Every structure is written in structure tokens, then in C-alpha cells.
């Protein structure tokens, strides 16, 4: 269960990081 939770958190962080990078590129 802990592994699944970590994977979920990692996925969320990945999405946020990608969105942040996309915003930086647009600027």
C-alpha cells in the first residue's frame, strides 16, 4: 500500500513539475 501511495504522489509531482516547465517555456 505504501508503494502505491508513493507512486501516486510521484505522479502528481511529475504533473506539477511538467506544468511548471511548460509555463516557464511560454514565458
C-alpha positions as CSV (number, residue, x, y, z in Angstrom):
1,X,0.0,0.0,0.0
2,X,2.8,2.4,0.9
3,X,4.4,1.7,-2.5
4,X,1.1,2.7,-4.3
5,X,0.9,5.9,-2.2
6,X,4.4,6.8,-3.1
7,X,3.8,6.2,-6.8
8,X,0.6,8.4,-6.7
9,X,2.5,11.2,-5.0
10,X,5.3,10.9,-7.5
11,X,2.9,11.1,-10.4
12,X,1.2,14.2,-9.0
13,X,4.6,15.8,-8.5
14,X,5.6,14.9,-12.1
15,X,2.5,16.5,-13.5
16,X,3.0,19.7,-11.5
17,X,6.7,19.8,-12.5
18,X,5.8,19.4,-16.2
19,X,3.1,22.1,-15.9
20,X,5.7,24.5,-14.3
21,X,8.2,23.8,-17.0
22,X,5.6,24.4,-19.7
23,X,4.7,27.8,-18.1
24,X,8.4,28.8,-18.0
25,X,8.8,27.9,-21.7
26,X,5.8,30.0,-22.6
27,X,7.3,33.0,-20.7
